[in-house]
């Protein structure tokens, strides 16, 4: 049956949903690339909360979604930006998420890496010593859970550091005490505006030099870097300057197919929020790449970029709304409710376009269910053809 989807001007366009999904079954483990999906959390829709309340999480549905990703061969990047760290999920909620997901990963045999930050510092200006202690507290939680650590960019450090030397001191201290090699995360201001000037300078060339200085001083403690700057050329230049054995995990949700495919001088692994809705398709594409078929890999993954660019359009930090919306349409959760009330962060036309692009790709295991849920949302917003 035809759906009538609204555009930004209130006009309705007819869309014929597909009737068959893309057939994507779990397959062999991925071999040529290490691939993480940053995973969203599922809110408890029955909790009596407000946007200012601590997050109420549906743990059963949240962990079930992680098992879905592991079943397709993807690793899970836990308690990251996609899980609404600092946008609905506080440190107490993140710590519980880390512990539960790490235990689930152990039971399922899945790979997991977890975000280490400083978001327990919520009371205003802090000192560098307090930033270091906050990082240490979170690093201990992740290491005690048995997960790999991802050292996330810190809002508190961005506000407190006076120059590159402060970043060198804080990260050097953390790397010296980490039990296992970590992933360093460079999150650009398009994802979080308060991170402008991270690594001690708004000049990205100068910031890159500081970032590389941190890695060069402790190459044995850095498994890899995750770069989320949405600048493919800069990522390629950066990965070519990494010490041998340090991996680059692309976090570029605009250019990921070309960056993962690579060139004659190297390639990027992946740690991506867009691989939350794309999980099975992304895994299938990497399996094709595992055979050496780069063209086949690109043929599967290139068509997904339009959806990704739509979900991550400015203000980019609200991409989580589209990710959770697609999880609802795909049947991974029973509702479109988000912690912090973030389901209201994108417009109906934006969500309608996300549905259309995802449906065209065959991402919904049950297209009729997705159509019915989209129709319900349209009626809720007062759309009548």
C-alpha positions in Angstrom: 0.0 0.0 0.0 1.2 3.5 -0.8 2.6 5.7 2.0 2.3 9.4 1.8 5.5 10.9 3.3 5.9 14.6 4.1 8.7 16.8 3.0 10.0 19.9 4.8 7.4 22.1 3.2 4.5 20.0 4.3 3.9 18.5 0.8 3.1 14.8 0.7 4.9 12.4 -1.8 3.7 8.9 -2.6 6.1 6.1 -1.8 5.6 2.4 -2.5 7.4 0.3 0.2 9.3 -2.7 -0.8 7.8 -6.1 0.1 11.0 -8.2 0.4 13.9 -7.6 2.7 17.6 -8.0 1.7 18.5 -11.5 2.7 21.3 -11.1 5.3 22.1 -14.1 7.5 24.9 -14.4 10.0 28.1 -15.7 8.3 31.7 -16.4 8.8 33.8 -14.3 11.1 35.3 -11.1 9.6 39.0 -11.4 8.8 40.4 -8.5 6.8 39.1 -5.7 9.0 38.3 -5.2 12.6 34.8 -3.7 12.7 32.9 -2.3 15.7 29.4 -1.0 15.7 28.8 1.8 18.3 25.5 0.6 19.7 22.4 2.5 21.0 20.6 2.0 24.2 16.9 1.1 24.4 14.9 3.2 26.8 12.3 1.8 29.2 9.1 3.3 27.8 7.1 2.7 31.0 9.5 4.6 33.4 8.0 7.8 34.8 10.9 10.0 33.8 11.6 13.5 32.5 14.4 14.7 30.2 16.4 15.7 33.3 16.0 12.3 35.1 18.6 9.6 35.1 18.2 7.3 32.2 15.8 4.4 32.5 17.1 1.6 30.3 15.3 -1.5 29.0 18.2 -3.9 29.7 16.7 -6.9 28.1 16.1 -5.1 24.7 19.5 -3.3 25.0 21.4 -6.5 25.4 19.4 -8.3 22.8 20.5 -5.7 20.3 24.1 -6.3 21.1 23.6 -10.1 20.6 22.2 -9.2 17.2 25.4 -7.3 16.3 27.7 -10.1 17.6 25.7 -12.7 15.7 26.6 -11.0 12.5 30.3 -10.9 13.4 30.6 -7.2 14.5 32.3 -6.0 17.6 30.3 -3.7 19.9 31.7 -0.3 20.9 29.8 0.3 24.1 28.9 3.4 26.1 30.0 5.7 23.3 28.4 8.7 21.7 25.8 6.5 20.0 24.6 5.3 23.5 23.9 8.9 24.3 26.8 9.5 26.6 26.3 13.0 27.9 23.0 13.3 26.0 20.7 11.3 28.3 23.0 8.6 29.7 25.0 9.7 32.7 28.1 8.0 34.1 26.1 5.9 36.6 24.0 4.5 33.7 27.1 4.1 31.5 28.9 2.2 34.2 26.0 -0.2 34.5 25.8 -0.6 30.7 29.5 -1.4 30.6 29.3 -4.1 33.3 26.1 -5.7 31.8 27.4 -5.6 28.2 30.8 -6.9 29.0 29.3 -9.9 30.9 27.0 -10.5 27.9 29.9 -10.3 25.5 31.8 -12.9 27.6 28.7 -15.2 27.5 28.2 -14.7 23.8 31.8 -14.8 22.7 31.5 -11.3 21.3 34.2 -8.6 21.0 33.6 -5.4 23.1 35.3 -2.2 23.7 34.0 0.5 26.1 34.2 4.2 26.4 36.3 5.8 29.1 35.6 9.5 29.8 35.1 12.0 32.5 31.3 12.6 32.4 31.0 12.1 36.2 32.4 15.7 36.4 29.2 17.7 36.2 29.6 20.5 38.8 31.4 23.2 36.9 35.1 24.1 36.6 37.6 21.4 37.6 41.3 20.9 37.9 43.5 18.7 35.7 44.0 16.4 38.7 40.2 15.9 38.9 40.1 15.2 35.2 42.8 12.6 35.6 41.1 11.0 38.6 37.8 10.8 36.7 39.5 9.1 33.7 41.2 6.7 36.1 37.9 5.8 37.8 36.2 5.0 34.5 39.3 3.1 33.2 39.2 0.9 36.2 35.5 0.0 35.6 36.2 -0.9 32.0 39.3 -3.0 32.8 37.6 -4.8 35.7 34.7 -5.7 33.3 37.2 -7.4 31.0 36.5 -5.1 28.0 39.0 -3.1 25.9 39.1 0.6 26.8 38.4 3.4 24.4 39.8 6.7 25.8 37.1 9.2 24.8 37.5 12.9 24.3 36.7 14.7 27.5 34.6 17.9 27.7 36.2 18.6 31.1 39.7 18.3 29.7 38.7 20.5 26.7 37.5 23.2 29.2 40.5 22.9 31.6 43.5 22.3 29.4 45.6 25.4 28.7 47.6 23.9 25.8 49.0 20.7 24.2 51.2 20.0 27.1 48.2 19.3 29.3 46.9 16.7 26.8 50.3 15.1 26.7 50.4 14.8 30.5 46.9 13.5 31.0 47.0 10.9 28.1 50.5 9.9 28.9 49.6 9.2 32.5 46.5 7.1 31.4 48.5 5.1 28.8 51.3 4.3 31.3 48.8 2.8 33.7 46.5 1.0 31.3 46.7 -2.7 31.6 46.1 -3.4 27.9 46.4 -1.4 24.6 43.6 1.1 24.3 41.8 2.9 21.4 42.2 6.7 21.4 39.2 8.6 20.3 39.3 11.9 18.5 35.7 13.2 18.3 35.2 16.4 16.2 33.1 19.4 17.2 30.4 18.5 14.7 29.5 15.6 17.1 30.0 17.7 20.3 30.6 21.5 19.9 32.4 21.8 23.3 35.2 19.7 21.9 36.4 22.5 19.6 40.2 22.9 19.9 40.7 19.4 21.3 44.4 18.4 21.6 45.3 21.9 22.5 44.6 23.9 19.3 41.7 24.8 16.9 44.3 24.4 14.1 43.7 20.8 13.0 47.3 20.4 11.8 48.7 21.4 15.2 46.2 19.2 17.0 47.1 16.3 14.8 50.8 16.7 15.7 49.9 16.6 19.4 47.7 13.6 18.9 50.6 11.8 17.1 53.0 12.8 19.8 50.8 11.1 22.4 50.9 7.9 20.3 54.6 8.0 19.5 55.5 8.2 23.2 53.4 5.0 24.0 53.0 3.0 20.8 52.8 -0.3 22.8 49.8 1.0 24.7 47.8 2.1 21.7 45.9 -0.5 19.8 44.5 2.1 17.4 42.8 5.4 17.0 39.2 6.3 16.1 38.9 9.4 14.0 35.5 11.1 13.8 36.3 14.3 11.9 34.2 13.6 8.8 37.3 14.5 6.7 38.5 11.6 4.6 41.7 13.3 3.4 42.8 14.1 6.9 42.1 10.6 8.1 44.1 9.1 5.3 47.0 11.4 6.0 46.8 10.6 9.7 46.7 6.9 9.3 49.8 7.0 7.0 51.7 8.7 9.9 50.8 6.2 12.6 53.5 4.0 14.1 53.7 0.4 12.7 51.1 -1.7 14.5 48.7 1.1 15.5 45.4 0.8 13.7 43.1 3.5 12.4 39.4 2.9 13.0 37.4 5.1 10.9 34.6 7.0 12.6 33.8 8.9 9.4 30.1 8.3 8.7 30.3 10.2 5.4 33.2 8.4 3.7 33.5 5.0 5.3 33.3 2.7 2.2 36.4 4.3 0.6 38.3 4.5 3.9 37.6 0.9 4.8 38.4 -0.3 1.2 41.7 1.6 1.5 44.4 2.2 -1.1 47.9 0.9 -1.9 49.3 2.5 1.2 46.8 1.1 3.7 43.2 1.1 4.9 41.0 1.9 7.9 39.3 -0.5 10.2 35.9 0.7 11.5 34.2 1.9 14.6 31.0 3.5 13.4 27.6 4.7 14.6 26.1 4.1 11.2 26.9 0.4 11.6 24.2 0.2 14.3 21.4 0.3 11.6 23.6 -1.2 8.9 25.0 -4.0 11.0 24.1 -7.1 8.9 24.7 -5.3 5.6 28.0 -3.9 6.7 29.1 -7.4 7.9 28.2 -8.9 4.6 30.1 -6.2 2.7 33.2 -6.9 4.8 32.9 -10.6 4.1 33.0 -9.8 0.4 36.1 -7.7 1.1 37.7 -10.6 2.9 37.7 -12.5 -0.4 39.7 -9.6 -2.0 36.7 -8.3 -3.9 36.9 -4.6 -3.3 34.5 -3.8 -6.1 31.9 -6.1 -4.6 32.4 -4.5 -1.2 31.9 -1.1 -2.6 28.8 -2.2 -4.6 27.2 -3.3 -1.3 28.3 -0.4 0.9 28.4 2.7 -1.4 24.5 2.8 -1.7 24.2 3.2 2.1 26.1 6.5 2.2 23.1 8.5 1.3 21.2 7.2 4.3 24.2 7.8 6.6 24.7 11.3 5.4 21.0 12.0 6.0 21.1 10.6 9.6 24.3 12.5 10.4 23.4 15.8 8.8 23.9 18.9 10.9 23.3 19.2 13.8 25.3 15.9 13.6 25.0 15.1 17.3 21.3 14.3 16.9 22.0 11.3 14.6 21.1 9.1 17.5 17.4 9.9 16.9 17.5 8.4 13.4 19.5 5.4 14.6 16.9 4.5 17.3 14.0 5.2 14.9 15.4 2.7 12.4 15.9 0.1 15.2 12.2 0.5 16.1 11.1 0.1 12.4 13.3 -2.9 12.1 11.7 -4.6 15.1 14.6 -4.5 17.5 12.5 -2.7 20.0 8.8 -2.2 20.6 8.7 1.6 20.8 10.3 4.8 19.6 11.2 6.3 23.0 14.7 7.5 23.9 16.5 8.4 27.1 16.4 12.1 27.7 13.3 12.4 25.4 15.7 12.6 22.4 13.0 11.1 20.1 11.9 14.7 19.6 15.3 15.9 18.2 14.5 15.2 14.6 11.5 16.4 12.5 8.9 14.2 10.9 10.2 14.9 7.4 13.7 13.9 8.5 12.4 10.6 9.9 10.2 10.0 6.8 13.2 10.4 4.6 15.2 8.0 6.8 12.5 5.4 6.5 12.4 5.7 2.7 16.2 5.4 2.3 16.4 2.5 4.7 13.5 0.7 3.1 15.0 1.1 -0.4 18.2 -0.6 0.9 16.2 -3.5 2.2 17.3 -3.0 5.8 14.1 -3.9 7.5 13.8 -7.7 8.2 10.0 -7.4 8.1 9.1 -4.6 5.6 5.4 -4.8 6.4 6.1 -4.2 10.1 8.3 -1.2 9.2 5.5 0.1 6.9 2.9 -0.3 9.6 5.0 1.5 12.2 5.8 4.3 9.8 2.1 4.6 9.1 1.4 4.8 12.9 3.9 7.6 13.3 2.4 9.5 10.4 -1.1 9.2 11.9 0.3 10.4 15.3 1.6 13.5 13.6 -1.7 14.1 11.9 -0.7 13.1 8.4 -3.7 12.0 6.4 -3.5 11.5 2.6 
